[in-house]
Amino acid sequence: MDDQQLLRYSRHLLLDDIGVEGQEKLLNAHALVLGAGGLGSPVALYLGSAGLGTITIIDDDIVELSNLQRQIMHTEARVGQPKAASAREAVAALNPGVEVRAIARRATEELLHELAQDADVVLDCSDNFATRHMLNRVCVALRKPLISGAAIGFSGQITVYDLRRDDSPCYACIFPPSQPTPDARCATTGVLAPLVGMTGSLQAAEAIKLLCGYGTPLTGRLLMADLRHTEFTEVRLHRREGCEVCSAAQKTHTAE
């Protein structure tokens, strides 16, 4: 690190769990962020401010005025721009030393597979079950740690699927694809603005923990927040025997 970096990241360097070695890991790390909305905003901003070397952000949507109540990366001046490009501009303004790759395309399984191959950690900031299942399949196949967040109304949840570990459940273990779950969207249901900020900030914190290798990640634990009553609940998660995604993949990995 040069003198400017030593000063910029000095408060990280003071933390025994991060220090110079941990900050160097962050500077050399690559995160893939799916979604540049309410969750993706704090994720990208905090990972960028923390000095993550490369952040790939994929989102095919554009900035709309109704986004600005909660999607703090975007501004009124950038209404009409692709969210991915707006995200790159926001992170660059905060920390020009971070490389942000803006992918303004609809996520497909093939594209996610291509993008995730070079990532050290993947963060799911999407807003629908089909996309989450698609990203989960990719992360299971590539054995990439996946940090999943969701928020609607006054309720948020976050967990880590560390798919490098044979004992970690995957998203499909908890939400089987064979059991359709109706999507609840902010456009029709509403969402409290600080909720997505809190949930996305926790996702960023979990990513930094995984990359630096300290603390206890949320692997196998689902943290749920109810901001209407300011209550937090933790539920233990387990691998589902016969999961159509990770069980089959584990057999393949074992055979290899």
Secondary structure, 3 states (H helix, E strand, C coil): CCHHHHHHCHHHHCCCCCHHHHHHHHHCCEEEEECCCCCHHHHHHHHHHHCCCEEEEECCCECCHHHHHCCCCCCHHHCCCEHHHHHHHHHHHHCCCCEEEEECCCCCHHHHHHHHCCCCEEEECCCCHHHHHHHHHHHHHHCCEEEEEEEEECEEEEEEEECCCCCCCCHHHHCCCCCCCCCCCHHHHCECHHHHHHHHHHHHHHHHHHHHCCCCCCECEEEEEECCCCEEEEEECCCCCCCCCHHHHHHHHHHC
